[in-house]
Amino acid sequence: MSKPRQVLSLILGGGRGTRLYPLTKLRAKPAVPVAGKYRLIDIPISNCINSGLTKIYVLTQFLSVSLHRHIANTYKFDMFNRGFVEILAAMQTYEASDWYQGTADAVRQNSLYIKNEGAEETLILSGDQLYRMDYQALIKTHRDSGADVTIAAIPVPEKDTPGFGLMRIDDSGRVSSFIEKPKTAAERDPYFTKAEWIEEQGIPCNGRHYLANMGIYLFNTDVLFELLNAKPLATDFGKEVFPRNVATKKIHAHLFDGYWEDLGTIKSYHDASLALTEPNPPFDFFQPEGVIYTRMRNLPASQFTGATVNRTVIADGCRIGTGTVIDHCLLGVRSWVGNNCKLSDTLILGSDHFDTAAETAALASSGRPYMNVGNDCEIRDAILDKDCKIGNGVKILNTAGHQEYDEPSGLYHIRDGIVCVPRSAVLPHGLVI
């Protein structure tokens, strides 16, 4: 019996994450909390595990300590499983002494580890997207088509095309050209895809005539090394590797039609997180197929004392005070909200630990805030990062209507009209934003 082909998964940790600042002030993008109890990195790792792919490297570079800790505490296979989830951190070697210059460069600098695994195919994924995918369907498309490279693509309407790289394909599904984030109709026109072809793939078109690159790639490993080492050396897959080789290599498209969101900006992160609170969320963590895994925590159930809660997701270990009204919010683990508060359209990312009774008493006696949200607060359209302490009577309402603003002392930032309070920040009693 022939040996089954092995697939190695590489998850790219991304760059500095400047568009997600201040959430990325002290952590890598894949370590950003999501849905109350998870991290973004849990999404692609869970997709891999659910797809039967258990040899996984995570490539990291910036502010990766919390990401390393999360992965080490979460993903451990038993001794009879040869799978692993391991970190490959950027480092200086005799061959390379620079930081990763792009997606292709990051993979090239880790070629030795990829070769040592001996996998015939290499799956390359992003670490900051929210979606659920069975990669076995992608693998089947790749093998059935005899492709050198297969790229996951999702149909998008014309209005969304400026944010994506687009692909033009022939009737067989082979990619014939690429364009990166087209801004004009003249640039987009050659990438218009007929509804008939999209629907032949079993996907309704619904006015989505453009195929966007999802940043999910399956390579034959020998082809991957050939393209990475071709001169001049490319730094990015979407901008350089694929456009240069589309005529000489068989690059195939695999269409996907599930929920997929790139959480690369504060607005997209805020909107996608609040969408999880809806009765029928576009991404359902309650779905029994395709479970999303994360670190197990021995936390108590959340406690409510006379609060009113509507369209809200609340994680473990939370305490909500009397008379508080919470609407369309998401509360992460160990969130503590005081009495008589009004919260709407707000994300509270929670806390990494419970303060002891002595610590809480010391803060209270000194007049300093000791809850994630103190008593009598009113907050809307905000993101409160982990371990925040918000004083009593604080109002976070963006009354000035700022879209972009940085408070001089770094106490808070505003992005896309959303007030972001950085990790471990302390907002004094009575502050009005």
N, C-alpha and C positions, 0 to 999 in steps of 0.2 A: 504494500500500500504506500502510495507516494506521501511524502511529508507535506502537511498543509503549509501554505505560504504564511510567513510571519509578517506582522505589521507593527512597526514602532511608531509611537505617538510622541510628537513634540509640541508642547504648548508654550507659545511665546509670551513672555511676561510684559512686553511692551516697554515704551520709553518712559519719559519723565511724567507723562500724564498731566500736562499743563492745563488741558481743557477741563480736567476734573478737580483742579485746585479749588478749595483747600482740602478736599478729601484725600488728595495725594501729597499733602504737605509732609506727612510722617509715615507714609506707607506706599507700596507699589500698587498700581492699578488693580491687579488681580486679587489683592488683599482687601479691597474696599468691601464693606459689609453690604449684603443685599437680602431683602425679604425677612429681616428681623433676626435671623440666626445663621445665615450662610455667608460665604465670601464668594466673590465673582469666580475665583479659581475653581470652586466646587462644581460649576456648571460643566465646563469641558471635561474635567476629570470624571464626573459622574456619567456623562455621555459615553466616554471611553469604556468605563467599567460595564455599563449597561449594554454596550455593543460587543462585549467580550474581548476588549483590547486592554490588557493589563500591564503592558510595558510602556511606561510613560515617563518622559523627561519634561521638566518645567524649566525653561530658560529664563533666568532673572538677571537684573542689572541694577536697578535703582531702588533704594530703601526697602530691601527685601527681607529684613529680619523678621517682621511679623508674618510674612508669607511663608518663610522657611519654618517658623514655629508652628503655624497652622497645619502645614502639610505633614510635618513630622509627628504631630499629635493626632492626626486624623487617618491617614492612609497607610495601613499596615496589613500586608497579606500574610497568611499563615505559611508555615515552613514547607508545605506541600505544593504551594503555588509559586511558580517562578516569576510572577509579576512583581512590579515595583512602581512606586511613584517617587522619583528622585529629582533633586534640584541640581541644575547646572548653572552655577553663578558665573558671571563674567569675570575673567581673570587674565592676568598677564602671562604670556608664555614666550618661548624663544621665537615662535613663529608670528605672534601677534601681541601687541601691547596697547591696542586702542580699545575703547568702548565699542559696543555693537553700533554699527553705522546704519543698520536697517534690518529688515526681516531676513533677507538672504545672508547678510553678513553674520548675523547671530547664529544661523544654522551652520554656516561655513566654519566659524570658529569652534564649533563643537563636532566637527566631522569625525574625529577620532572615536568619540563615544558612540556615534551612530554606526560607524564601521564595525566596532567591536560587538554590537548586538547581532549583526549578520542578518537583519531583516530584509526581505526582498522589496518591501514597500514601506514608505515613510509617510505618515499622516501629519500634516502641519496645521495647528489650530491657534486661534487667538484666545487670550486669557481674559477678555473684558466684554464678552457677549452673553446675552441671555437668550437661550433657545434650548430645545430638546430635539436631538437628532440621533437616529440609528445609523451609525457609520457603516454598518454592514451593507446598507442600500447603496451608499457611495462606493464602497469597495466592489460591489457587484457591477455597477455601471462601469467602473474603471476596467475591470477584468473582461467583461463582455465586449467592450468596445475596443479592447487591445490598445488602450491609450498609454502614452508615456507619462502624462500628467492629467489628472481630473480635478476640476475646480467646481466647488459647490456654488450654484447661482440661484438667486431668488428674483422672481419678477417684481418690478416696481413701476409705479406710474411716472409719467414724465416729470411731474413737479418734484419728485424726490431724487432725480438723477444727478443734480449738482453735488450731492454728498457721497456718490459712489463711483467706483470704477466699473465701466460697462464692458460687455463682451458682445461681439457679433458672431453668430454661429451659422453653419450651413445646415442643410436638411438632415444630415446624419448626426448632428450634435457636436461636430468638431468646431472648435473656436478658430475664427479666421483673423480677428483683430481685436485690439483692446484700446480703450481710451480712459484716462484717469480724470474723474470728476468734471465732466463737460459743463461749460457755463452757457453755451449758446445753442440755439436750435440747429444751426448748421453743423455743429460738432456732434449733436445727438442723432440727427437724421439717419446716418448710415447704420445706427445700432437699433433701429426700430425692428421689432420681431413680430411676425404675423401671429394673430390670435390662434389661427388654425394649428400652427406648429406647437405652440405652448399647450393647447388643449389636447393635442395628440399624445403629450407626455402625461396625461391624466391630471392636469392642473388647470383650473378655470382661469381665464385671462383677466376678466373683470377690469379692462382698461389698463392693465399692467403690461406694457409692450416692450419693456427694457429689462435686460438681464444683468443684475448687479452682482459683482464679485463679493462673496461672503467672507473671504479671507480664510477659507478652508480648502486645503490642497492635499491631494494624494499623489505621491510621486513613486514611480519605480526608482528604487534607491540608487541604482547605477546611473540612471538619467539625472537624478538630483545632483550627484557629485560631478557629473559631466558639465551641467549647466552652471553650477557654483564655481567651478574652476576655469571656466572659459574666460579668455581675455577680451576686453578689459573686465576686471572683476566687478560684478554687479553687487549692489548693496540692498536692493529691494526687489521682491518678487513681482508685485503688481506693476511697478513703474519701469522696471528694466528687464528682469529675467523673462517674463512671458512675452512682452512685445518683441524682444530680440529673437525669440525662438519659435514664434507661432507658425512660421512658414516651414520650418525644418523638423519640428517635433509634433507628434500627435497630441494636441491638448484638447481634452474633451470636457463638456459641461455636464454637470449633474444637477437637475432642477430640484429645488426644495420649496415647499409651500406652507411650512408651519410658521409659528411665531418666531421671529428673530429680531433682536434689537441690539444695536451696538451702543453700549452705555458709555460713550466717550466724552460726553459733556454733562455739566451739572443739570441742564434742563432735561436731557434724555434720561438721565439717572433718576431725577425727581419724578418725571412723568411716568416712567416705567414702574417705579416703585409704588406710586399711588394707584396705578392700574391694577396692582395685585390685590387691592382692597375691594374691588368691585365684586358683585354677586357672581358674575361669570368672567373671571379674569382672563385676559388673552394668554397668559402663561399660568398654568395651574399646578401649584406645588402639591395639591391634594391628589393628583393623578396617580393611580397605582402603577401604571406602566412608566418606566423611565424614572425611577426614584432619584431624587437629588440628595446626595450624601454630604455630611458635614461632621464636624467634631461633636462628639457626644459630651454633654454637660450634665452634671447632676444638680439640676436647678429645681426649686420648688415651682408649683403651679402659680400662675399669676393671681393677684388678689385685687378685688374691686370693693370699694366701700361707698355705695350710694352714687356711683358715677353713671353717666349716660354715654353710651358708646354706639356709634353708627359707622358702617363702612370702614372698619378699621381692622388691621392685623396686629395682634399683640403676641409677642414671643414669651418664652418662659421667664419666670423670676421677676415679673413686673409688679409694681404697686401703684394703684390709682386711687386718689383721695376722694373724699366726700364732696358732692356738688360739682364735680368736674365734668365738662361736656367735651367729648372727643368725636370729631367727625372727619372722615376721609383722611386717616393718618396711619402711619406704620410705626410701631414701637418695638425696638430691638431688645435683646436680652438685658435683664436687670434695669429696665427703665423705672424711674421713680418720679411720679407726678403728684404734686400736692393737691390741696383742696381748692375748690371754686375756680378752676382754670377753664379757659376756652381754647381748644386746640383745633385747627382745621388745616387741611392740605399740608401737613407737616410730617417730616421724618425725624424720629428720635432714634439714633443708632444704638443707644443703651450704654452699658458700662462693662468693663472687663472684670470687675470684681465688686462684691458688696463691701461697703464700709462697715467696720465693726461698730457696735453700739458706742464704744468709747470715742472713736473717731467722729462719729456723727454728733455726739454730745459736745465734743470740743469745738467743732465748727459752729454749732448752733449757739453755744455760750459766748463765742467770740463775735457773733453777729455776722458770720460769713455764710454764704449759701451752702447747703449741704444736700440738696436734691437735684436731680437732672432738670426738673422744672419745679420751681417753688410755688407757694400758695398765691392765688389771685393773679395768675399770669394770663395774658392773652397773646397767642402766637398763631400766625397763619403764613402759608407759603414759605416755609423755612426748612432747613436741614440742620439738626443739632448733632454734631459728631460725638463720638464716644467720650464718656467720662466728663461731659459738660456739667457745670454747676450753674443753674440759672436762679437768680435771687427772687424774692417775693415781689409781686407787683410789676414784674417786667412785662413790657409790651413789645413784641416783635411784629411789626405791621408794615414796615417799609413805607411809612407815611409820606416820605419825600418822593416816592415813585422811582427810585434809582433802578436802572437796569444793570449797570456795572459800577461798583464802588468798593474801595478798600479802606476800612477804618484805619486811621494813621497808626494806632498802637497794635493793630492786628487782632483786635477784639472780635471783629466779625468782617465778613466780605459779602458782597452782593454780586451774584452772577445770574444773568437772564431774569432779573427781578426777584430772584430767590435769595433770601438771607441765609448765609452759611456761617454757623458758629464753629470754629475749629476745635479739634480734639483737645480736651482737658481745659478749655477756656472757662473762665469764671465771669459771669455777668452780674454786676452789683445790683442790689435791691433797687427797684424803682426805675431802672433804665428803660428808656423808650427809644426804639429804633423805627 
